[in-house]
């Protein structure tokens, strides 16, 4: 089958489409014929050699996909050959076929095309698991997500707003700020011109912050928290090591949690996907939450897709079609 391959680690130019062995389903797995897959920042890190797949996962890049089930493994119940689905993957999405544990397979939400569905599993699972399962964001609370125009940010804004939170977000251009407002952000902060800490402090502090910057924003995020606030860190775009003011956390009775999704046990991922189908998919079907697709391009243009991701000028998701 066709799949994206890279003989060496490096820049986007190391990626090309080649031939690899097609997967067979293990026990409790299905094989999906991939219609589309989406590009995530973690994919660019894997290409550079910084984010290897967990043991047993495919070496092929790709953390989500949509398509049709073509084969069922032993004990893979609840699905039939021909079903249109999307899936959360530990790897393997940049290929014509991928084997997936059945608990990570989800129906395509109503009113969503297969191409649009490809960009939902990773962001929906990330936001639902971190903002709601871990940080327990409640209706009426203040929520801050950094990078509101990105894939995670656009989902976080919409889902938090749909569930009744007051949403704050940061972005770096007038166009991205306007997009954030259109998705439900009550406060869109230009991080090049304004200080999100001042904005949140004036508002009473953030009850929940979803952060992908890591060390660069650690101290400022803690300062921006409200009493009882919860900071959830899901990335290290701003570095991996920083100082944490324990005294500030004690004064605020606040907490800091760092999580990842890809390496979690299959049972945990299944529970997250179940929560997504129950709580997020109805909002997608109703139009309250919608996939934000920046552009689509064929799998053969994967190098260009990775370059676009790294340039950082895009909003929403970049989708590769097969």
Secondary structure, DSSP 4 states (H G I P E B T S, - for coil): -EEEEESS-SSGGGEEEEE-PPP---TTEEEEEEEEEEE-HHHHHHHHTSSPPPTTS-SS--SEEEEEEEEE-TT--S--TT-EEEEE-SS--SBSEEEEEGGGEEEPPTT--HHHHTTTHHHHHHHIIIIIIIS---TT-EEEESSTTBHHHHHHHHHHHHTT-EEEEEESSHHHHHHHHHHT-SEEEETTTS-HHHHHHHHT-EEEEEES-GGGGHHHHHHHEEEEEEEEE---TT-S-----HHHHHHHT-EEEE--STTS-HHHHHHHHHHHHHHTHHHHHHTSS---EEEEEEGGGHHHHHHHHHHT---BEEEEE-
